[in-house]
Amino acid sequence: MITSDILGRFHASPISGIFATVQRLRREGRKLLDFSVGESDFDTPLHIREAGKIAIDRGETRYTPTDGSIDLKESVRRKFKIENGLDYPLAQIVAGMGAKPLLAAAVQAILSPGDEAILSTPCWPSHVGMIELARGRAVKLATGIDTHFKMTAGELDRAIGPKTRLVILCSPSNPTGAVYEEAEMRALAQVLLAHPQIAILSDDLYEHILFDDRRFNTIAAVEPRLYDRTLTVNGLSKAYAMTGWRIGFAGGPPAWVDAIRQIYSQSSGGLCSISQAAAIAALEGPKEFLADWSARYQIRRDLALEGLAAASGLRTAKPEGAFYLMPECAGLIGARRPNGETIGSSTDFARYLLEDWNVVIVPGPGFECDPYFRLSIATSDATLKRGVRLIAEACAALFEKGRERWQSPSRISSAA
Ligand SMILES: Cc1ncc(COP(=O)(O)O)c(C=O)c1O
């Protein structure tokens, strides 16, 4: 079969794979507690849904400009200005079918084959996939639970080499929930100021999901001298519970925004007209629900942390935003399952939870780290309570079943 060599250069998203497995098992009748999903369990707010319906009835069902309607871009411009203090003229704004294709097109626009892009791990798998699809090389800067999954300015500085062309930032982070404070981001900015050849992609998708009264920071606003080489990417999928509407947007330097437009003009074309009407309603409408939902996620975070504290062999950092927990499971490595199999990695642990406990999590390798796993808390309080209780019981069962001695966690490398 004729295929491009690019197919050998990247992996499909592991999360999409798990999503497909969960759908299949459910169709076969398995009752699963699914903590793998990266989307809110809340419904898209009514006023946003209504705007979509009105757009259909008004006949707004035709092609729109490739980079989004003028009305949508005006709303995005206002959003960046009011919420982030970032002033982008319309020509520097592009909308796309979700943040994912925007980020992918941006990486294609910035990297040439062989260029390096730095990102800290654990990371969102698609950030790596996008770099690989653009024939670049991902330089993975490992962080861990003991440093709250944040890279320091010194670590970033040391990771920069002659081929570095891009740094990807994601705060609040999927999968760790880490949030850079202003001073921490300023320190990273200081390093980047010394390297004018490096572009910055700021993936701000979880901007509105913050805990404990934290403030959101985005690098082009924290350090205005980086405005000219930062693409600020955001969207409505996560905070507005609009994953299926497929709306993302970005503001940044004209050259990259034009490049994204050109790529879209020959690949995806424009956005869904109905979703754009809904997106305008979201950006211009009431926002109180965002804080309410953050408070709800925070309650769930605390519920999950409390439940997991009872689980032998796990250590969990307190997420500062987004809707994920990233427990470390080094303490379970070497344990034996009741069927005799040894838990050698987070992937083994995930298989054990699925096969013996009907609990779905995402193992660490997809996020470029092990032994960790990701647990989404974007699910009902009752499901979450039950799930973390089952995880604690599953861990206890490993300890009870007479495992051979544990491997010392210190002998296990914490990240790829
Ligand atoms: C960090 C991050 N960026 C971007 C995306 C993609 O968002 P969208 O659904 O708008 O394409 C996701 C979705 O999981 C994400 O977690």
The ligand as a Tripos MOL2 file, in Angstrom:
@<TRIPOS>MOLECULE
LIG
   16    16     1     0     0
SMALL
NO_CHARGES

@<TRIPOS>ATOM
      1 C1         -4.3530   21.5540   26.4560 C.3       1 LIG1
      2 C2         -5.3390   21.3860   25.3570 C.ar      1 LIG1
      3 N1         -5.2350   22.1540   24.2680 N.ar      1 LIG1
      4 C3         -6.0880   22.0220   23.2350 C.ar      1 LIG1
      5 C4         -7.0910   21.0760   23.2590 C.ar      1 LIG1
      6 C5         -8.0110   20.9510   22.0640 C.3       1 LIG1
      7 O1         -9.2000   21.6190   22.2480 O.3       1 LIG1
      8 P1        -10.3420   21.6370   21.1500 P.3       1 LIG1
      9 O2        -11.3470   20.6180   21.5720 O.co2     1 LIG1
     10 O3        -10.8880   23.0330   21.1830 O.co2     1 LIG1
     11 O4         -9.7470   21.3170   19.8350 O.co2     1 LIG1
     12 C6         -7.2360   20.2440   24.3640 C.ar      1 LIG1
     13 C7         -8.2670   19.1980   24.3830 C.2       1 LIG1
     14 O5         -8.1780   18.2070   25.0530 O.2       1 LIG1
     15 C8         -6.3390   20.4160   25.4510 C.ar      1 LIG1
     16 O6         -6.4470   19.6560   26.5350 O.3       1 LIG1
@<TRIPOS>BOND
     1     1     2 1
     2     2     3 ar
     3     2    15 ar
     4     3     4 ar
     5     4     5 ar
     6     5     6 1
     7     5    12 ar
     8     6     7 1
     9     7     8 1
    10     8     9 2
    11     8    10 1
    12     8    11 1
    13    12    13 1
    14    12    15 ar
    15    13    14 2
    16    15    16 1
@<TRIPOS>SUBSTRUCTURE
     1 LIG1         1 GROUP 0 **** ****
